[in-house]
Amino acid sequence: MSDAKQLVLEAMKKAGKPVRPGEIAKETGLDSKEVSKIIKELKKEGLVHSPKRCYYAVKG
C-alpha cells in the first residue's frame, strides 16, 4: 500500500466518523483530487465504504 493511501486511511480512522474527501485533504495536506482518487481505489479494495453520499468511512 502506498504512503498516500496509508495516510488517507489513518486520517479516516482518526476522524472516527464518516468524512468528506475535502476534510481528509486538509488533515493530510494532500490535494483533494488525489484524496478522491485514493478513496476510489480503497473502496474498490473493500477497505472503505460510503454510508451516505460524498462521505466515506473505514470498514470494520
C-alpha positions as CSV (number, residue, x, y, z in Angstrom):
1,M,0.0,0.0,0.0
2,S,1.3,3.4,-0.9
3,D,2.2,6.0,1.7
4,A,-0.6,8.3,0.5
5,K,-3.2,5.5,0.8
6,Q,-1.9,4.8,4.3
7,L,-2.1,8.5,5.2
8,V,-5.7,8.7,4.0
9,L,-6.7,5.5,5.9
10,E,-5.1,6.8,9.1
11,A,-6.9,10.1,8.8
12,M,-10.2,8.3,8.3
13,K,-9.6,6.1,11.3
14,K,-8.6,9.1,13.4
15,A,-11.8,11.0,12.5
16,G,-13.9,8.2,13.9
17,K,-16.8,9.2,11.7
18,P,-17.7,9.4,8.0
19,V,-15.7,12.2,6.4
20,R,-15.7,14.1,3.1
21,P,-12.6,13.9,0.8
22,G,-12.0,17.7,1.4
23,E,-11.7,17.1,5.2
24,I,-9.2,14.3,4.6
25,A,-7.2,16.6,2.2
26,K,-7.0,19.3,4.9
27,E,-5.9,16.8,7.6
28,T,-3.3,15.1,5.4
29,G,-2.1,18.1,3.3
30,L,-2.8,16.1,0.1
31,D,-4.6,17.6,-2.9
32,S,-8.4,16.9,-2.7
33,K,-8.4,15.4,-6.2
34,E,-5.6,13.0,-5.1
35,V,-7.6,12.1,-2.0
36,S,-10.7,11.4,-4.1
37,K,-8.7,9.1,-6.3
38,I,-7.2,7.2,-3.4
39,I,-10.7,6.8,-1.7
40,K,-12.0,5.3,-5.0
41,E,-9.1,2.8,-5.0
42,L,-9.6,2.0,-1.3
43,K,-13.4,1.5,-2.0
44,K,-12.5,-0.9,-4.8
45,E,-10.2,-2.8,-2.5
46,G,-13.1,-3.1,0.1
47,L,-11.3,-1.1,2.8
48,V,-13.7,1.9,2.9
49,H,-17.4,2.4,2.3
50,S,-19.8,5.3,1.8
51,P,-22.5,5.3,4.4
52,K,-24.0,8.4,2.7
53,R,-23.4,10.4,-0.4
54,C,-20.0,12.1,-0.5
55,Y,-19.0,10.7,2.9
56,Y,-16.6,7.9,3.5
57,A,-15.6,5.7,6.4
58,V,-13.2,2.8,7.1
59,K,-14.9,-0.6,7.1
60,G,-15.0,-2.7,10.2
